[in-house]
Amino acid sequence: MSEAKKTTDHETIRRWAEARNGHPATVQGTGKGDDAGILRIDFDEPGDDDDDRLEEITWDEFFDKFEEKRLAFLYQEKTASGEPSTFNKLVSR
């Protein structure tokens, strides 16, 4: 099995996500006012109906919330078979 890595570096997170066609998103209904709510990396194309609860947000909004909640990004570069992995999870620092 491929090893998971953990980072708080914004550029590393952004490069990893964008290399896999991912973009920052929030789960609708989990935030109030300017609060972005629960954060996710969404790998669907914008406008797809695969998970209509996710709403795309900007990287600035994502990282503001990421820092506010003192999160870290757990991710995997490749699957056990060597393919690029989309495994990721936001965890407490």
Beta strands, then each sheet from edge to edge (+ up, - down):
strand 1: 4-7
strand 2: 23-27
strand 3: 39-42
strand 4: 54-56
strand 5: 71-76
strand 6: 88-92
sheet 1: 1+ 5- 6+
sheet 2: 3+ 2- 4+
end
